[in-house]
Amino acid sequence: MFNIVLFQPQIPQNTGNIARTCACTGTALHLIRPLGFDISESAIKRAGLDYWDKVRIYEYDGIDEFFRKNDGGEFWFLSKKASKSYCDVRFGDGCFLVFGKETTGLPDEILTRFSQRALRIPMRDGVRCLNLSNSAAVVLYEALRQNGFKSLE
């Protein structure tokens, strides 16, 4: 089982798309507050997210709580500021793929602290970046491929 971590996501549609990817792959979704939207049961029903109950969702009040509760995990931090490609590493089963908020990405202090674990998706220069939900799918499916798509048809 893999883990996608969203640090302070702001756009509900991105998180909804990522949750659907998690439902399809058996991946856990970790949300680090504050969130830019409501994920209460009534909000989920109004949005028609019929797959939400098929996702293991964990919520945290901040990055420190996330690290404390997942101590010893294998973490990879995705950022356009990183120099190493996500294709150049081996993702261990159960690792955490950490993505930043849509507007600013991951904070510099996290990227500095974990610089050896920071990865990027190669793309053309001069273009802002891929959408968050696309980025999460690209990296998750590489991790799944590397691990033989366990438990997937």
DSSP file with accessible surface (Angstrom, degrees, kcal/mol):
  #  RESIDUE AA STRUCTURE BP1 BP2  ACC     N-H-->O    O-->H-N    N-H-->O    O-->H-N    TCO  KAPPA ALPHA  PHI   PSI    X-CA   Y-CA   Z-CA
    1    1 A M              0   0   97      0, 0.0     2,-0.2     0, 0.0    26,-0.1   0.000 360.0 360.0 360.0 134.3    0.0    0.0    0.0
    2    2 A F        -     0   0    6     23,-0.2    26,-2.5    92,-0.1     2,-0.4  -0.571 360.0-137.1-103.0 171.3    1.3    3.5   -0.9
    3    3 A N  E     -ab  28  96A   9     92,-1.9    94,-3.1    24,-0.2     2,-0.5  -0.996   6.3-160.7-133.7 127.7    0.5    6.8    0.7
    4    4 A I  E     -ab  29  97A   0     24,-2.9    26,-3.1    -2,-0.4     2,-0.5  -0.934  13.8-162.8-105.1 131.8   -0.3   10.1   -1.0
    5    5 A V  E     -ab  30  98A   0     92,-3.1    94,-3.0    -2,-0.5     2,-0.6  -0.963   4.7-162.7-117.9 126.4    0.2   13.1    1.3
    6    6 A L  E     -ab  31  99A   1     24,-3.1    26,-2.7    -2,-0.5     2,-0.8  -0.950  10.1-149.8-111.7 115.5   -1.3   16.5    0.5
    7    7 A F  E    S-a   32   0A  15     92,-3.0    26,-0.1    -2,-0.6    98,-0.1  -0.775  75.2 -30.8 -86.1 109.5    0.2   19.4    2.4
    8    8 A Q  S    S-     0   0   41     24,-2.1    -1,-0.2    -2,-0.8    94,-0.2   0.871  79.8-158.2  50.4  54.7   -2.5   22.1    2.8
    9    9 A P        -     0   0    1      0, 0.0    27,-2.5     0, 0.0    28,-0.2  -0.304  13.1-172.7 -63.0 147.8   -4.4   21.4   -0.4
   10   10 A Q        +     0   0   65     25,-0.2    -2,-0.1     1,-0.2    91,-0.0   0.647  60.3  68.0-115.4 -24.5   -6.5   24.3   -1.6
   11   11 A I    >>  -     0   0   68      1,-0.1     4,-1.7    26,-0.1     3,-0.7  -0.898  61.3-156.6-110.6 114.1   -8.6   23.1   -4.6
   12   12 A P  H 3> S+     0   0   61      0, 0.0     4,-2.8     0, 0.0     5,-0.2   0.847  91.8  58.6 -60.3 -33.6  -11.3   20.6   -3.8
   13   13 A Q  H 3> S+     0   0  127      2,-0.2     4,-2.4     1,-0.2     5,-0.2   0.878 105.2  50.4 -64.3 -37.5  -11.4   19.2   -7.3
   14   14 A N  H <> S+     0   0   10     -3,-0.7     4,-2.5     2,-0.2    -1,-0.2   0.946 112.5  45.8 -63.8 -47.0   -7.7   18.3   -7.2
   15   15 A T  H  X S+     0   0    1     -4,-1.7     4,-2.9     1,-0.2    -2,-0.2   0.909 112.1  52.6 -64.1 -38.6   -8.2   16.5   -3.9
   16   16 A G  H  X S+     0   0    7     -4,-2.8     4,-2.0     2,-0.2    -1,-0.2   0.925 110.3  47.2 -61.9 -43.3  -11.3   14.8   -5.2
   17   17 A N  H  X S+     0   0   82     -4,-2.4     4,-2.1     2,-0.2    -2,-0.2   0.905 113.4  48.3 -64.3 -41.0   -9.4   13.5   -8.3
   18   18 A I  H  X S+     0   0    0     -4,-2.5     4,-2.7     2,-0.2    -2,-0.2   0.910 109.0  53.5 -66.4 -40.5   -6.5   12.3   -6.1
   19   19 A A  H  X S+     0   0    0     -4,-2.9     4,-2.6     1,-0.2    -1,-0.2   0.902 107.8  51.3 -60.7 -38.6   -9.0   10.6   -3.8
   20   20 A R  H  X S+     0   0  141     -4,-2.0     4,-2.3     2,-0.2    -1,-0.2   0.918 109.2  49.7 -65.6 -41.5  -10.5    8.8   -6.8
   21   21 A T  H  X S+     0   0   33     -4,-2.1     4,-1.3     1,-0.2     6,-0.3   0.919 111.0  50.7 -61.0 -41.0   -7.0    7.6   -7.8
   22   22 A C  H  X>S+     0   0    1     -4,-2.7     5,-1.7     1,-0.2     4,-1.5   0.913 108.7  51.2 -63.2 -42.1   -6.4    6.4   -4.3
   23   23 A A  H  <5S+     0   0   27     -4,-2.6     3,-0.3     1,-0.2    -1,-0.2   0.913 110.9  48.8 -61.1 -41.3   -9.7    4.5   -4.3
   24   24 A C  H  <5S+     0   0   87     -4,-2.3    -1,-0.2     1,-0.2    -2,-0.2   0.731 121.5  34.0 -70.9 -23.7   -8.7    2.8   -7.6
   25   25 A T  H  <5S-     0   0   13     -4,-1.3    -1,-0.2    -3,-0.4    -2,-0.2   0.445 105.4-114.3-113.5  -4.5   -5.3    1.8   -6.4
   26   26 A G  T  <5 +     0   0   36     -4,-1.5     2,-0.3    -3,-0.3    -3,-0.2   0.766  63.9 152.4  74.4  23.8   -5.8    1.1   -2.7
   27   27 A T      < -     0   0    2     -5,-1.7    29,-0.4    -6,-0.3    -1,-0.3  -0.690  44.2-124.8 -90.5 139.6   -3.6    4.0   -1.7
   28   28 A A  E     -a    3   0A   0    -26,-2.5   -24,-2.9    -2,-0.3     2,-0.5  -0.578  19.0-142.8 -80.9 146.9   -4.1    5.9    1.5
   29   29 A L  E     -ac   4  57A   0     27,-3.0    29,-2.5    -2,-0.2     2,-0.5  -0.953  12.1-166.3-115.0 124.7   -4.7    9.7    1.4
   30   30 A H  E     -ac   5  58A   4    -26,-3.1   -24,-3.1    -2,-0.5     2,-0.5  -0.952   3.6-163.4-112.7 126.8   -3.2   11.9    4.1
   31   31 A L  E     -ac   6  59A   0     27,-3.2    29,-2.2    -2,-0.5     2,-0.6  -0.949   3.5-158.3-116.0 123.0   -4.4   15.5    4.4
   32   32 A I  E     -ac   7  60A   0    -26,-2.7   -24,-2.1    -2,-0.5    29,-0.2  -0.893  37.1 -90.1-103.5 119.4   -2.4   18.1    6.3
   33   33 A R  S    S+     0   0   78     27,-3.0     2,-0.1    -2,-0.6    30,-0.1  -0.331  94.1  63.5 -72.8 158.6   -4.5   21.1    7.5
   34   34 A P        -     0   0   86      0, 0.0     2,-0.3     0, 0.0    -2,-0.1   0.391  68.9-166.7 -79.7 149.3   -5.4   23.7    6.9
   35   35 A L        -     0   0   34      2,-0.2   -25,-0.2    -2,-0.1    -2,-0.1  -0.758  24.3-134.8 -98.6 150.5   -7.5   22.6    3.9
   36   36 A G  S    S+     0   0   50    -27,-2.5     2,-0.3    -2,-0.3   -26,-0.1   0.194  85.5  32.2 -88.9  18.2   -8.9   25.1    1.5
   37   37 A F  S    S-     0   0   38    -28,-0.2     2,-0.4   -26,-0.1    -2,-0.2  -0.959  88.2 -89.2-162.9 172.6  -12.3   23.4    1.5
   38   38 A D        +     0   0   91     -2,-0.3    -2,-0.0     1,-0.1     0, 0.0  -0.780  25.9 178.1 -98.3 130.6  -14.8   21.4    3.6
   39   39 A I        +     0   0   28     -2,-0.4    -1,-0.1     4,-0.1     5,-0.0   0.018  34.2 137.5-118.9  28.1  -14.6   17.6    3.7
   40   40 A S  S  > S-     0   0   42      1,-0.1     4,-2.3     4,-0.0     5,-0.2  -0.239  70.8-103.8 -64.7 163.1  -17.5   17.1    6.2
   41   41 A E  H  > S+     0   0  141      1,-0.2     4,-2.3     2,-0.2     5,-0.2   0.907 122.3  50.5 -58.4 -40.8  -19.8   14.2    5.4
   42   42 A S  H  > S+     0   0   64      1,-0.2     4,-2.3     2,-0.2    -1,-0.2   0.899 109.9  50.0 -67.3 -37.7  -22.5   16.6    4.2
   43   43 A A  H  > S+     0   0   12      2,-0.2     4,-1.8     1,-0.2    -1,-0.2   0.903 110.4  50.4 -66.3 -38.8  -20.1   18.4    1.8
   44   44 A I  H  X>S+     0   0   18     -4,-2.3     5,-1.7     2,-0.2     4,-0.7   0.926 111.0  48.5 -64.9 -44.5  -18.9   15.0    0.4
   45   45 A K  H ><5S+     0   0  149     -4,-2.3     3,-1.0     1,-0.2    -2,-0.2   0.923 110.3  51.5 -62.7 -43.2  -22.5   14.0   -0.2
   46   46 A R  H 3<5S+     0   0  183     -4,-2.3    -1,-0.2     1,-0.3    -2,-0.2   0.865 108.7  51.7 -60.8 -36.2  -23.4   17.3   -1.9
   47   47 A A  H 3<5S-     0   0   65     -4,-1.8    -1,-0.3    -5,-0.2    -2,-0.2   0.598 108.5-127.4 -78.7 -10.2  -20.3   16.9   -4.2
   48   48 A G  T <<5 +     0   0   51     -3,-1.0     2,-1.9    -4,-0.7    -3,-0.2   0.827  45.8 164.7  70.3  31.5  -21.4   13.4   -5.2
   49   49 A L    > < +     0   0   40     -5,-1.7     3,-1.6     1,-0.2     4,-0.3  -0.549   5.4 172.8 -83.2  81.4  -18.1   11.8   -4.4
   50   50 A D  T 3  S+     0   0  122     -2,-1.9    -1,-0.2     1,-0.3     3,-0.1   0.561  73.5  52.9 -72.2  -6.0  -19.4    8.2   -4.4
   51   51 A Y  T >  S+     0   0   24      1,-0.1     3,-2.3     2,-0.1    -1,-0.3   0.464  78.0  97.7-103.5  -5.0  -16.0    6.7   -4.0
   52   52 A W  G X  S+     0   0   37     -3,-1.6     3,-1.5     1,-0.3    -2,-0.1   0.858  79.8  56.4 -56.5 -36.6  -14.9    8.7   -0.9
   53   53 A D  G 3  S+     0   0  127     -4,-0.3    -1,-0.3     1,-0.3    -2,-0.1   0.586  98.4  63.3 -74.4  -5.7  -15.9    5.9    1.5
   54   54 A K  G <  S+     0   0  141     -3,-2.3     2,-0.4     2,-0.1    -1,-0.3   0.314  90.7  82.9 -97.9   7.5  -13.5    3.6   -0.5
   55   55 A V  S <  S-     0   0   15     -3,-1.5     2,-0.8    -4,-0.1   -27,-0.1  -0.933  76.7-132.6-115.6 133.8  -10.4    5.7    0.5
   56   56 A R        -     0   0  108     -2,-0.4   -27,-3.0   -29,-0.4     2,-0.5  -0.783  34.7-170.0 -80.2 114.0   -8.5    5.5    3.8
   57   57 A I  E     -c   29   0A  42     -2,-0.8     2,-0.4   -29,-0.2   -27,-0.2  -0.925  12.1-173.2-115.4 131.2   -8.2    9.1    4.7
   58   58 A Y  E     -c   30   0A  98    -29,-2.5   -27,-3.2    -2,-0.5     2,-0.4  -0.969   7.8-158.8-120.8 137.6   -6.0   10.5    7.5
   59   59 A E  E     -c   31   0A  78     -2,-0.4     2,-0.3   -29,-0.2   -27,-0.2  -0.919   6.5-171.4-120.2 146.1   -6.1   14.1    8.7
   60   60 A Y  E     -c   32   0A   9    -29,-2.2   -27,-3.0    -2,-0.4     3,-0.1  -0.977  27.7-137.6-135.4 147.0   -3.4   16.0   10.6
   61   61 A D  S    S-     0   0  114     -2,-0.3     2,-0.3   -29,-0.2   -29,-0.1   0.550  85.3 -17.0 -81.0  -8.1   -3.4   19.5   12.2
   62   62 A G  S  > S-     0   0   20      1,-0.1     4,-2.0   -28,-0.0    -1,-0.2  -0.967  74.7 -86.1 180.0 173.0    0.1   20.2   10.8
   63   63 A I  H  > S+     0   0   31     -2,-0.3     4,-2.6     1,-0.2     5,-0.2   0.854 120.4  57.5 -65.4 -34.2    3.2   18.7    9.4
   64   64 A D  H  > S+     0   0  110      1,-0.2     4,-2.5     2,-0.2    -1,-0.2   0.923 107.1  47.8 -64.2 -41.9    4.7   18.0   12.8
   65   65 A E  H  > S+     0   0   29      2,-0.2     4,-2.5     1,-0.2    -1,-0.2   0.912 110.2  53.5 -63.9 -41.2    1.8   15.8   13.7
   66   66 A F  H  X S+     0   0    0     -4,-2.0     4,-1.1     1,-0.2    -2,-0.2   0.951 111.9  43.5 -57.8 -49.9    2.1   14.0   10.4
   67   67 A F  H  < S+     0   0   21     -4,-2.6     3,-0.3     1,-0.2    -1,-0.2   0.903 113.0  52.7 -64.9 -39.0    5.8   13.2   10.9
   68   68 A R  H >< S+     0   0  165     -4,-2.5     3,-0.9     1,-0.2    -1,-0.2   0.925 112.5  43.8 -62.5 -43.6    5.1   12.2   14.5
   69   69 A K  H 3< S+     0   0  129     -4,-2.5    -1,-0.2     1,-0.2    -2,-0.2   0.636 120.5  41.1 -79.2 -13.4    2.4    9.8   13.6
   70   70 A N  T >< S+     0   0   28     -4,-1.1     3,-1.9    -3,-0.3    -1,-0.2  -0.040  80.3 161.5-122.6  31.0    4.3    8.3   10.7
   71   71 A D  T <   +     0   0  148     -3,-0.9     3,-0.1     1,-0.3    -3,-0.1  -0.209  66.2  24.3 -55.1 134.9    7.7    8.1   12.3
   72   72 A G  T 3  S+     0   0   74      1,-0.3    -1,-0.3    -5,-0.1    -5,-0.0   0.428  90.8 138.4  89.1  -0.8   10.0    5.8   10.4
   73   73 A G    <   -     0   0   27     -3,-1.9     2,-0.7    -6,-0.2    -1,-0.3  -0.287  61.2-112.1 -73.9 160.5    8.2    6.1    7.1
   74   74 A E        -     0   0   59     20,-0.2    22,-3.3    -3,-0.1     2,-0.4  -0.864  42.2-166.4 -92.3 113.4    9.9    6.4    3.7
   75   75 A F  E     -d   96   0A  23     -2,-0.7     2,-0.4    20,-0.2    22,-0.2  -0.866  17.0-174.9-110.8 138.0    9.1    9.9    2.5
   76   76 A W  E     -d   97   0A  14     20,-2.6    22,-3.4    -2,-0.4     2,-0.5  -0.998  13.9-151.7-127.1 133.3    9.6   11.4   -0.9
   77   77 A F  E     -de  98 118A   0     40,-2.6    42,-3.2    -2,-0.4     2,-0.5  -0.922   7.1-149.7-112.8 120.2    8.9   15.1   -1.5
   78   78 A L  E     +de  99 119A  13     20,-2.8    22,-0.6    -2,-0.5     2,-0.3  -0.762  31.4 146.0 -96.4 127.7    7.7   16.2   -4.9
   79   79 A S    >   -     0   0   17     40,-3.0     3,-1.4    -2,-0.5    -2,-0.0  -0.973  54.4-132.3-158.3 143.7    8.6   19.7   -6.1
   80   80 A K  T 3  S+     0   0  114     -2,-0.3    40,-0.1     1,-0.2    -1,-0.1   0.681 109.0  65.6 -69.5 -13.2    9.5   21.6   -9.2
   81   81 A K  T 3  S+     0   0  119     38,-0.1    -1,-0.2    -3,-0.0    39,-0.1   0.613  82.5  97.5 -81.8 -13.0   12.4   23.0   -7.2
   82   82 A A    <   -     0   0   11     -3,-1.4    37,-0.1    37,-0.3    33,-0.0  -0.352  61.8-153.2 -74.6 158.5   14.1   19.6   -6.8
   83   83 A S        +     0   0  120     35,-0.2     2,-0.3     2,-0.1    -1,-0.1   0.715  69.8  81.3-103.2 -25.1   16.9   18.5   -9.2
   84   84 A K  E    S-f  119   0A  71     34,-0.5    36,-2.5     1,-0.1     2,-0.2  -0.654  77.8-125.5 -88.5 136.4   16.5   14.7   -9.1
   85   85 A S  E >   -f  120   0A  17     -2,-0.3     3,-2.0    34,-0.2    36,-0.2  -0.498  13.9-126.2 -77.5 147.0   13.8   13.0  -11.3
   86   86 A Y  G >  S+     0   0   36     34,-2.2     3,-0.9     1,-0.3    -1,-0.1   0.725 110.4  65.2 -62.5 -19.8   11.2   10.7   -9.8
   87   87 A C  G 3  S+     0   0   68     33,-0.3    -1,-0.3     1,-0.2    34,-0.1   0.607  90.6  65.9 -76.8 -12.0   12.4    8.2  -12.4
   88   88 A D  G <  S+     0   0  117     -3,-2.0     2,-0.3     2,-0.0    -1,-0.2   0.274  93.6  67.4 -96.8  10.6   15.8    8.0  -10.7
   89   89 A V  S <  S-     0   0   18     -3,-0.9     2,-0.6    -4,-0.1    30,-0.0  -0.871  75.1-123.7-128.0 162.4   14.7    6.4   -7.4
   90   90 A R        -     0   0  149     -2,-0.3     2,-0.6    56,-0.0    53,-0.1  -0.930  26.0-144.8-104.7 119.8   13.3    3.1   -6.2
   91   91 A F        -     0   0    0     -2,-0.6     2,-0.2    51,-0.1     3,-0.1  -0.771  13.7-138.4 -88.2 120.9   10.0    3.6   -4.3
   92   92 A G    >   -     0   0   22     -2,-0.6     3,-2.0     1,-0.1     2,-0.1  -0.481  32.5 -91.6 -75.5 147.5    9.6    1.2   -1.5
   93   93 A D  T 3  S+     0   0   82      1,-0.3   -91,-0.1    -2,-0.2    -1,-0.1  -0.379 114.7  20.6 -57.4 128.6    6.2   -0.5   -0.9
   94   94 A G  T 3  S+     0   0   26      1,-0.2    -1,-0.3    -2,-0.1   -20,-0.2   0.493  88.8 151.3  90.6   4.1    4.3    1.7    1.5
   95   95 A C    <   -     0   0    0     -3,-2.0   -92,-1.9   -22,-0.1     2,-0.5  -0.160  45.9-117.2 -68.3 164.5    6.3    4.9    1.0
   96   96 A F  E     -bd   3  75A  16    -22,-3.3   -20,-2.6   -94,-0.2     2,-0.7  -0.922  17.2-158.4-105.9 123.8    4.8    8.4    1.4
   97   97 A L  E     -bd   4  76A   0    -94,-3.1   -92,-3.1    -2,-0.5     2,-0.5  -0.911  16.8-158.7-103.5 110.2    4.6   10.6   -1.7
   98   98 A V  E     -bd   5  77A   0    -22,-3.4   -20,-2.8    -2,-0.7     2,-0.4  -0.825  11.4-176.9-103.1 124.6    4.3   14.2   -0.3
   99   99 A F  E     -bd   6  78A   6    -94,-3.0   -92,-3.0    -2,-0.5   -20,-0.1  -0.918  16.5-133.5-119.9 145.2    2.9   17.0   -2.5
  100  100 A G        -     0   0    9    -22,-0.6     6,-0.3    -2,-0.4   -92,-0.1  -0.224  40.1 -68.6 -88.8 179.0    2.6   20.7   -1.6
  101  101 A K  B  >  -G  105   0B  49      4,-1.1     4,-2.5   -92,-0.1    -1,-0.2  -0.284  47.7-111.5 -69.5 155.2   -0.3   23.1   -2.0
  102  102 A E  T  4 S+     0   0   40      1,-0.2    -1,-0.1     2,-0.2    -2,-0.1   0.818 110.2  42.2 -59.0 -36.9   -1.3   24.1   -5.5
  103  103 A T  T  4 S+     0   0   99      1,-0.1    -1,-0.2     2,-0.1    -2,-0.0   0.843 133.0  10.8 -85.4 -32.6   -0.2   27.7   -5.4
  104  104 A T  T  4 S-     0   0   90      1,-0.2    -2,-0.2    -3,-0.1    -1,-0.1   0.460  86.9-144.4-128.0  -5.3    3.2   27.5   -3.6
  105  105 A G  B  <  -G  101   0B  26     -4,-2.5    -4,-1.1   -98,-0.1    -1,-0.2  -0.337  58.0 -16.0  72.7-156.6    4.2   23.9   -3.4
  106  106 A L  S    S-     0   0    3     -6,-0.3    -6,-0.1   -28,-0.2     5,-0.0  -0.581  82.1 -97.1 -81.8 146.5    6.0   22.6   -0.4
  107  107 A P    >>  -     0   0   29      0, 0.0     4,-2.0     0, 0.0     3,-0.8  -0.285  28.3-120.9 -61.9 146.4    7.7   25.1    2.0
  108  108 A D  H 3> S+     0   0   92      1,-0.2     4,-2.8     2,-0.2     5,-0.3   0.844 111.1  61.6 -56.8 -35.5   11.4   25.7    1.5
  109  109 A E  H 3> S+     0   0  137      1,-0.2     4,-2.1     2,-0.2    -1,-0.2   0.873 105.8  46.1 -64.6 -32.4   12.1   24.5    5.0
  110  110 A I  H <> S+     0   0   10     -3,-0.8     4,-2.2     2,-0.2    -1,-0.2   0.935 113.7  48.3 -72.0 -44.3   10.8   21.1    4.2
  111  111 A L  H  < S+     0   0   19     -4,-2.0    -2,-0.2     1,-0.2     6,-0.2   0.878 114.0  47.1 -64.6 -36.1   12.7   20.9    0.9
  112  112 A T  H >< S+     0   0  105     -4,-2.8     3,-1.2    -5,-0.2    -1,-0.2   0.938 112.3  49.3 -68.4 -46.2   15.9   22.0    2.7
  113  113 A R  H 3< S+     0   0  159     -4,-2.1    -2,-0.2     1,-0.3     3,-0.2   0.858 124.9  29.4 -61.6 -36.5   15.4   19.5    5.5
  114  114 A F  T >< S+     0   0   40     -4,-2.2     3,-2.3     1,-0.1    -1,-0.3  -0.150  75.4 139.7-117.6  39.1   14.8   16.6    3.1
  115  115 A S  G X  S+     0   0   69     -3,-1.2     3,-1.1     1,-0.3    -1,-0.1   0.816  71.9  55.6 -57.8 -32.4   16.8   17.8    0.1
  116  116 A Q  G 3  S+     0   0  141      1,-0.2    -1,-0.3    -3,-0.2    -2,-0.1   0.621 110.3  47.1 -75.1 -10.8   18.1   14.2   -0.6
  117  117 A R  G <  S+     0   0   80     -3,-2.3   -40,-2.6    -6,-0.2     2,-0.4   0.202  86.4 113.1-113.1  12.6   14.5   13.0   -0.7
  118  118 A A  E <   -e   77   0A   9     -3,-1.1   -34,-0.5    -4,-0.2     2,-0.3  -0.739  43.3-178.4 -92.5 134.1   13.2   15.8   -3.0
  119  119 A L  E     -ef  78  84A   0    -42,-3.2   -40,-3.0    -2,-0.4     2,-0.3  -0.911  11.4-157.8-131.0 155.9   12.0   14.8   -6.5
  120  120 A R  E     - f   0  85A  66    -36,-2.5   -34,-2.2    -2,-0.3   -33,-0.3  -0.906  20.6-125.7-129.3 158.8   10.7   16.5   -9.6
  121  121 A I        -     0   0   18     -2,-0.3     9,-0.1   -36,-0.2   -36,-0.1  -0.927  40.2-117.3 -98.7 120.3    8.7   15.5  -12.7
  122  122 A P        +     0   0   79      0, 0.0     2,-0.3     0, 0.0   -42,-0.0  -0.338  49.9 152.3 -59.6 138.5   10.7   16.5  -15.7
  123  123 A M        -     0   0   61      4,-0.0     4,-0.0     7,-0.0    -3,-0.0  -0.968  47.5 -68.7-157.4 169.2    8.8   19.1  -17.9
  124  124 A R    >   -     0   0  198     -2,-0.3     3,-1.0     1,-0.1     2,-0.1  -0.284  52.5-109.5 -64.0 146.2    9.5   21.9  -20.3
  125  125 A D  T 3  S+     0   0  165      1,-0.2    -1,-0.1    -2,-0.0     3,-0.1  -0.421 100.1  32.9 -71.5 147.2   11.1   25.1  -19.0
  126  126 A G  T 3  S+     0   0   79      1,-0.3     2,-0.4    -2,-0.1    -1,-0.2   0.433  91.3 107.2  87.3  -2.2    8.9   28.2  -18.9
  127  127 A V  S <  S-     0   0   79     -3,-1.0    -1,-0.3     1,-0.2     3,-0.1  -0.930  71.8-130.3-108.9 135.5    5.7   26.3  -18.1
  128  128 A R        -     0   0  195     -2,-0.4     2,-0.3     1,-0.2    -1,-0.2   0.944  56.3 -82.6 -51.5 -70.8    4.4   26.6  -14.6
  129  129 A C        -     0   0   58     -3,-0.1    -1,-0.2   -49,-0.0     2,-0.1  -0.939  44.7 -68.7 177.5 170.9    3.8   22.9  -13.7
  130  130 A L        -     0   0   68     -2,-0.3    -9,-0.0     1,-0.1    -7,-0.0  -0.389  62.3 -88.9 -70.3 156.7    1.5   20.0  -14.0
  131  131 A N     >  -     0   0   69      1,-0.1     4,-2.7    -2,-0.1     5,-0.2  -0.347  38.8-116.0 -61.4 146.9   -1.8   20.0  -12.2
  132  132 A L  H  > S+     0   0   18      1,-0.2     4,-2.6     2,-0.2     5,-0.2   0.897 114.4  49.2 -56.2 -45.0   -1.5   18.5   -8.7
  133  133 A S  H  > S+     0   0   11      1,-0.2     4,-2.0     2,-0.2    -1,-0.2   0.894 112.1  48.9 -67.8 -34.1   -3.8   15.6   -9.4
  134  134 A N  H  > S+     0   0   87      2,-0.2     4,-2.6     1,-0.2    -1,-0.2   0.921 111.1  50.5 -66.6 -43.7   -1.9   14.7  -12.6
  135  135 A S  H  X S+     0   0   15     -4,-2.7     4,-2.2     1,-0.2     5,-0.3   0.922 109.9  49.7 -60.1 -44.9    1.4   14.9  -10.7
  136  136 A A  H  X S+     0   0    1     -4,-2.6     4,-2.6    -5,-0.2     5,-0.2   0.923 112.2  48.0 -61.8 -42.3    0.2   12.6   -8.0
  137  137 A A  H  X S+     0   0   28     -4,-2.0     4,-2.5    -5,-0.2     5,-0.2   0.918 109.9  52.4 -65.2 -43.0   -1.1   10.1  -10.5
  138  138 A V  H  X S+     0   0   52     -4,-2.6     4,-1.4     1,-0.2    -2,-0.2   0.950 116.3  38.1 -58.0 -50.9    2.2   10.1  -12.5
  139  139 A V  H  X S+     0   0    0     -4,-2.2     4,-2.3     2,-0.2    -2,-0.2   0.914 115.1  52.9 -72.3 -41.4    4.4    9.5   -9.5
  140  140 A L  H  X S+     0   0    0     -4,-2.6     4,-2.8    -5,-0.3     5,-0.2   0.936 108.5  50.1 -59.9 -45.3    2.0    7.0   -7.8
  141  141 A Y  H  X S+     0   0  100     -4,-2.5     4,-2.5    -5,-0.2    -1,-0.2   0.840 108.4  52.9 -67.8 -28.1    1.8    4.9  -10.9
  142  142 A E  H  X S+     0   0   30     -4,-1.4     4,-2.7    -5,-0.2    -1,-0.2   0.933 110.4  47.8 -67.6 -42.6    5.5    4.8  -11.3
  143  143 A A  H  X S+     0   0    0     -4,-2.3     4,-1.2     1,-0.2    -2,-0.2   0.925 113.4  47.8 -62.5 -43.0    5.8    3.5   -7.7
  144  144 A L  H  <>S+     0   0    9     -4,-2.8     5,-3.2     2,-0.2     3,-0.4   0.916 111.2  50.9 -63.1 -42.8    3.1    0.9   -8.3
  145  145 A R  H ><5S+     0   0  132     -4,-2.5     3,-2.0     1,-0.2    -2,-0.2   0.939 107.5  53.1 -59.8 -46.2    4.9   -0.2  -11.5
  146  146 A Q  H 3<5S+     0   0   24     -4,-2.7    -1,-0.2     1,-0.3    -2,-0.2   0.781 111.3  47.5 -60.1 -27.3    8.1   -0.6   -9.7
  147  147 A N  T ><5S-     0   0   18     -4,-1.2     3,-0.7    -3,-0.4    -1,-0.3   0.103 122.0-102.6-104.1  19.6    6.4   -2.8   -7.2
  148  148 A G  T < 5 -     0   0   58     -3,-2.0    -3,-0.2     1,-0.2     4,-0.2   0.699  55.9 -83.0  74.7  21.2    4.6   -5.0   -9.7
  149  149 A F  T > < -     0   0   82     -5,-3.2     3,-2.0    -6,-0.2    -1,-0.2   0.884  63.1-155.0  49.2  45.1    1.1   -3.4   -9.4
  150  150 A K  T <  S+     0   0  121     -3,-0.7    -1,-0.1    -6,-0.3     3,-0.1  -0.198  70.0   6.4 -53.5 136.2    0.5   -5.6   -6.3
  151  151 A S  T 3  S+     0   0  131      1,-0.2     2,-0.4    -3,-0.1    -1,-0.3   0.584 106.4 111.6  67.3  11.8   -3.3   -6.2   -5.7
  152  152 A L    <         0   0   48     -3,-2.0    -1,-0.2    -4,-0.2  -127,-0.1  -0.906 360.0 360.0-114.3 148.2   -4.3   -4.4   -8.9
  153  153 A E              0   0  243     -2,-0.4    -3,-0.0    -3,-0.1    -4,-0.0  -0.543 360.0 360.0 -83.6 360.0   -5.8   -6.1  -12.0
